[in-house]
Amino acid sequence: MNELLGRVIQAKVIDSNDKYYFVQTKGTTFQLLKSEMEAEGKELHIGGLITGFAYETNNHDMQITRNVPKVQIAHYAWGEVVAQRRDLGVFVDIGLPNKDIVVSIDSLPTIPSLWPQKGDKLMVSLEVDNKGRLWAKLADESIFRAVTLKASPDLKNQNIKATVFRLKMVGTFVLTEDYYMGFVHPDERVVEPRLGQVVDARVIGVRPDGLLNLSLKPRAFEAISEDAQMLLSLLEHSQTHTLPFTDKSDPKAIKDYFGISKGQFKRAVGNLMKQRKAIEEDGVLKLVGEPASATASAEPTETPAQD
């Protein structure tokens, strides 16, 4: 039976009930949802042949589906992370109607904070263990090199989106939306991104072999200083989203209130104004737009079913 799971197979219809057709091949019986055939406008008859993708559901039923996923044995494609379980691994949606596939804890980073989170992407194929269970297998660097394109020098300084696929001591490897491979040196990031995370990056160089050197840090003119971040936080938490200070305020009043010099205050205000995060108006410093806390939303947690 192991050689059937995770593959497209052909089977013969042997029976049916109100919900399923029952099909058989090589002595193994699978169920096929009648609703799938109804969606195709087809009806199966005893003795007929049907082709579909074979897998085991969460309820341990052998099933085939006509909605064949791109992820299969020896076939790699992107899957979306839907949940994680610390004692098992992360669950990936590959498009099956009643089954998410697990990437084993043994294949994940040893630091739990670097595990993929819900909504992240992983390139995986399928494999079957000696107990007949389907697992998702992470693509290694050789797979990514086989699908990547050689980047051209004119990509330098461009902003790109990329998905993290490998974490190493020397840095982070990513694949861009256009299938260029990129590398982020530890000096070019504030925190280490997690496996499967989609990141916004900037191309700071293109190697002769076409590999992109990337930075996850903002450009110098985009960076917000610590003083500017303090002012922004105070504006966001103010009931009126204003502060009674401008670049014309008394230096002592600024020092007493913020604990910084007037020069530091003016530079911080200028930083926020360049970023269009604040304006000076009617003798006060005023927040532009909604505070970040108003748009942030907590992501619900999910406990996957026992596999």
KEGU-958548 format. One line per field, with one value per residue (C-alpha): residue in one letter; x, y, z. Coordinates in Angstrom, 3 decimals. Layout:
REM residues N
aa <- [a, ...] .
x <- [X, ...] .
y <- [Y, ...] .
z <- [Z, ...] .
END
This chain:
REM residues 307
aa <- [m, n, e, l, l, g, r, v, i, q, a, k, v, i, d, s, n, d, k, y, y, f, v, q, t, k, g, t, t, f, q, l, l, k, s, e, m, e, a, e, g, k, e, l, h, i, g, g, l, i, t, g, f, a, y, e, t, n, n, h, d, m, q, i, t, r, n, v, p, k, v, q, i, a, h, y, a, w, g, e, v, v, a, q, r, r, d, l, g, v, f, v, d, i, g, l, p, n, k, d, i, v, v, s, i, d, s, l, p, t, i, p, s, l, w, p, q, k, g, d, k, l, m, v, s, l, e, v, d, n, k, g, r, l, w, a, k, l, a, d, e, s, i, f, r, a, v, t, l, k, a, s, p, d, l, k, n, q, n, i, k, a, t, v, f, r, l, k, m, v, g, t, f, v, l, t, e, d, y, y, m, g, f, v, h, p, d, e, r, v, v, e, p, r, l, g, q, v, v, d, a, r, v, i, g, v, r, p, d, g, l, l, n, l, s, l, k, p, r, a, f, e, a, i, s, e, d, a, q, m, l, l, s, l, l, e, h, s, q, t, h, t, l, p, f, t, d, k, s, d, p, k, a, i, k, d, y, f, g, i, s, k, g, q, f, k, r, a, v, g, n, l, m, k, q, r, k, a, i, e, e, d, g, v, l, k, l, v, g, e, p, a, s, a, t, a, s, a, e, p, t, e, t, p, a, q, d] .
x <- [0.000, 2.896, 3.701, 0.160, -0.040, 0.956, 0.615, -1.909, -3.356, -5.980, -8.573, -11.723, -15.147, -16.421, -19.309, -21.015, -23.332, -25.035, -21.754, -18.902, -17.789, -15.512, -12.634, -9.907, -6.417, -3.659, -5.891, -6.440, -9.867, -10.221, -13.248, -14.046, -16.509, -19.522, -19.718, -16.462, -17.892, -21.159, -19.133, -17.709, -21.185, -20.209, -21.510, -19.426, -20.583, -19.418, -16.441, -15.466, -11.977, -11.175, -7.938, -7.181, -4.677, -4.334, -3.919, -5.028, -7.432, -7.143, -9.676, -7.329, -9.630, -8.015, -9.275, -8.632, -9.501, -9.914, -8.530, -4.927, -2.504, 0.745, 2.589, 3.175, 5.842, 8.950, 6.929, 7.710, 5.357, 4.398, 2.105, 0.703, 1.316, -1.997, -0.952, 1.920, 2.236, 5.349, 5.596, 5.053, 5.860, 3.908, 0.809, 0.802, -2.234, -1.482, -5.069, -6.563, -10.202, -9.713, -6.011, -3.116, 0.376, 2.946, 6.528, 8.263, 9.845, 13.087, 13.165, 12.480, 14.860, 15.953, 14.834, 11.001, 10.694, 12.148, 9.459, 7.022, 3.836, 0.297, 0.233, 3.920, 4.938, 7.034, 8.124, 7.533, 7.054, 5.622, 7.222, 5.819, 7.412, 7.658, 4.292, 2.530, 2.142, 2.420, 4.811, 5.744, 9.399, 11.118, 12.875, 16.634, 19.016, 19.564, 15.841, 15.783, 18.875, 17.183, 14.214, 15.988, 16.791, 19.992, 19.435, 20.618, 22.648, 19.825, 17.954, 20.282, 18.510, 15.108, 12.646, 11.504, 9.441, 11.015, 10.294, 12.820, 13.747, 16.982, 18.510, 22.267, 24.875, 26.312, 22.948, 19.462, 18.628, 15.428, 13.586, 12.025, 8.596, 10.367, 12.377, 15.721, 17.765, 18.855, 21.120, 20.810, 23.973, 23.369, 24.636, 21.804, 18.912, 17.661, 16.271, 16.607, 13.523, 11.773, 11.591, 8.785, 8.379, 7.712, 10.010, 10.416, 14.020, 16.247, 18.806, 22.216, 24.227, 24.095, 26.808, 28.303, 26.455, 23.144, 22.651, 21.162, 22.704, 19.805, 19.198, 16.200, 17.187, 15.520, 17.462, 19.192, 16.598, 13.787, 15.072, 13.357, 15.643, 15.053, 14.009, 11.561, 10.172, 9.641, 7.709, 5.669, 4.747, 3.700, 1.567, -0.124, -0.959, -2.123, -5.915, -5.851, -2.874, -1.063, 1.795, 1.963, 5.462, 7.000, 10.481, 9.819, 9.158, 11.340, 14.482, 14.023, 10.380, 11.470, 14.243, 11.921, 9.192, 11.147, 14.569, 16.304, 17.829, 15.987, 18.396, 17.528, 13.823, 14.037, 15.860, 13.270, 10.378, 12.058, 12.434, 8.721, 7.694, 9.852, 8.171, 4.765, 4.004, 3.542, 3.007, 3.310, -0.035, -1.627, 1.283, 1.263, 2.878, 0.105, -0.034, -0.766, -3.139, -4.336, -2.111, -0.573, -2.363, -5.729, -5.081, -3.245, -5.272, -4.488, -4.136, -6.272, -4.462, -5.377, -4.847, -4.694, -6.392, -4.352, -2.831] .
y <- [0.000, 2.379, 2.702, 3.946, 6.862, 10.311, 9.396, 9.522, 6.020, 4.266, 2.073, 0.074, 0.955, -1.933, -0.442, 2.792, 4.296, 7.673, 9.498, 7.493, 5.383, 2.548, 1.781, -0.815, -1.373, -3.801, -5.214, -1.843, -0.190, 3.586, 5.837, 8.663, 11.425, 11.313, 15.095, 15.357, 13.389, 15.351, 18.554, 17.136, 16.144, 12.483, 9.253, 6.133, 2.565, -0.733, -2.014, 1.410, 2.875, 6.150, 8.104, 10.150, 11.074, 8.505, 9.458, 8.609, 11.021, 12.276, 9.556, 6.949, 6.224, 5.406, 8.009, 9.257, 12.696, 14.025, 17.365, 16.292, 18.503, 19.738, 18.351, 14.627, 11.984, 13.454, 16.518, 19.774, 22.760, 25.462, 24.651, 27.020, 26.490, 26.262, 25.242, 23.989, 21.501, 21.633, 17.868, 17.011, 19.783, 22.116, 21.308, 22.291, 22.672, 21.163, 21.287, 18.036, 18.253, 16.648, 16.297, 18.615, 17.142, 17.436, 18.617, 16.693, 18.464, 16.733, 18.875, 22.185, 24.657, 23.766, 27.231, 27.191, 30.932, 30.212, 27.644, 28.597, 30.267, 30.197, 31.752, 31.109, 29.131, 25.983, 24.197, 20.505, 17.114, 13.980, 10.890, 7.773, 6.296, 2.599, 2.792, 3.993, 7.600, 10.581, 13.371, 16.623, 16.760, 20.147, 21.010, 21.237, 23.733, 21.541, 21.674, 25.449, 25.809, 23.677, 26.071, 29.434, 31.897, 33.895, 37.454, 40.397, 43.343, 45.822, 44.391, 46.269, 48.678, 47.197, 46.161, 42.552, 39.997, 36.646, 33.475, 32.133, 28.529, 27.889, 29.160, 28.846, 30.317, 32.309, 33.861, 33.379, 31.977, 33.094, 32.643, 35.726, 35.892, 35.835, 32.741, 34.398, 33.064, 35.569, 35.655, 37.833, 38.220, 38.499, 42.107, 42.944, 42.060, 43.278, 39.882, 36.484, 35.702, 32.394, 29.500, 30.041, 33.734, 36.109, 39.116, 42.503, 42.917, 45.280, 44.124, 45.470, 43.431, 40.834, 38.186, 36.941, 33.620, 35.488, 35.173, 38.293, 39.865, 41.269, 43.523, 43.428, 46.761, 49.984, 52.468, 55.115, 57.748, 55.316, 54.384, 55.791, 56.767, 55.713, 59.272, 59.366, 55.995, 57.372, 60.373, 58.123, 55.861, 58.853, 60.199, 56.830, 56.508, 60.101, 60.422, 63.225, 61.759, 65.067, 66.404, 70.084, 70.573, 71.796, 72.753, 76.187, 74.833, 75.791, 73.566, 73.112, 72.044, 69.507, 68.190, 67.932, 66.118, 63.856, 63.629, 64.662, 67.886, 70.260, 69.295, 65.620, 66.528, 68.512, 65.685, 63.160, 65.386, 65.872, 62.090, 61.527, 64.281, 62.823, 59.476, 61.245, 59.880, 63.272, 66.969, 70.222, 72.000, 74.668, 74.646, 70.882, 67.750, 65.653, 61.993, 61.315, 58.400, 55.705, 54.497, 51.060, 49.671, 50.463, 48.280, 45.415, 42.272, 39.187, 36.034, 33.199, 30.131, 26.742, 23.291, 20.716, 17.394, 14.373, 12.936] .
z <- [0.000, 0.689, -3.011, -3.751, -1.306, -2.471, -6.137, -8.953, -9.370, -11.466, -9.713, -10.543, -9.133, -6.994, -4.977, -3.863, -1.255, -0.851, -0.193, -1.700, -4.604, -3.500, -5.833, -5.671, -7.007, -5.999, -3.261, -1.547, -1.402, -1.511, -1.169, -3.595, -2.731, -5.047, -4.818, -6.767, -9.688, -9.499, -9.804, -13.040, -14.198, -14.286, -12.794, -12.218, -12.725, -11.246, -13.192, -14.519, -14.078, -12.337, -11.883, -8.762, -6.060, -3.238, 0.426, 3.947, 5.655, 9.233, 10.117, 8.599, 5.652, 2.336, -0.127, -3.621, -4.973, -8.487, -7.263, -7.717, -5.729, -7.243, -4.211, -4.690, -4.218, -5.929, -7.061, -5.237, -4.948, -2.460, 0.449, 3.058, 6.764, 8.625, 12.149, 14.277, 17.095, 19.213, 19.716, 16.051, 13.561, 11.281, 9.229, 5.550, 3.292, -0.126, -1.360, -0.063, 1.107, 4.537, 5.189, 6.040, 5.735, 8.521, 8.183, 10.964, 13.915, 12.861, 9.691, 11.448, 13.114, 16.631, 17.803, 17.982, 17.222, 13.782, 12.940, 10.169, 11.364, 9.991, 6.519, 5.771, 2.661, 2.333, -0.808, -0.152, -1.742, -0.099, 1.376, 3.047, 6.168, 7.011, 8.820, 5.693, 6.882, 4.528, 5.521, 3.818, 2.813, 2.642, -0.610, -0.119, -1.692, -4.760, -5.563, -5.265, -7.441, -10.090, -10.328, -9.944, -12.699, -13.068, -11.892, -13.995, -12.603, -13.270, -10.254, -7.906, -5.539, -6.359, -3.632, -3.835, -1.913, -1.117, 0.844, 3.352, 2.552, 4.439, 7.676, 8.170, 10.485, 7.571, 6.712, 5.279, 1.834, 0.098, -3.176, -4.757, -6.399, -9.776, -8.811, -8.188, -5.285, -2.670, 0.361, 3.484, 5.555, 9.341, 9.203, 6.783, 9.093, 12.460, 13.495, 11.879, 9.756, 10.305, 7.850, 5.317, 6.117, 3.224, 3.638, 1.999, 0.907, -1.055, -3.619, -2.598, -5.078, -7.838, -7.932, -11.203, -10.761, -10.527, -6.750, -5.178, -2.101, -0.098, 2.874, 5.187, 6.741, 5.606, 3.529, 5.612, 4.742, 5.620, 9.064, 12.142, 14.999, 18.589, 19.475, 16.554, 17.615, 21.130, 19.781, 17.504, 20.410, 22.549, 19.685, 19.192, 22.883, 23.319, 23.509, 20.918, 18.986, 19.491, 21.621, 22.700, 21.282, 18.007, 16.820, 18.354, 21.849, 24.818, 25.070, 28.833, 28.407, 25.790, 28.033, 31.045, 29.091, 26.728, 28.339, 25.089, 23.815, 21.490, 18.709, 19.163, 19.266, 16.005, 14.242, 15.477, 14.345, 10.964, 10.694, 11.358, 8.941, 6.156, 6.752, 6.696, 10.122, 11.815, 11.051, 12.974, 12.970, 15.165, 17.587, 18.217, 16.830, 15.270, 14.237, 10.572, 9.895, 12.286, 15.156, 14.544, 17.609, 16.013, 12.999, 14.676, 15.232, 17.254, 15.214, 16.500, 17.633, 16.335, 17.743, 14.940, 15.242, 16.219, 13.068] .
END
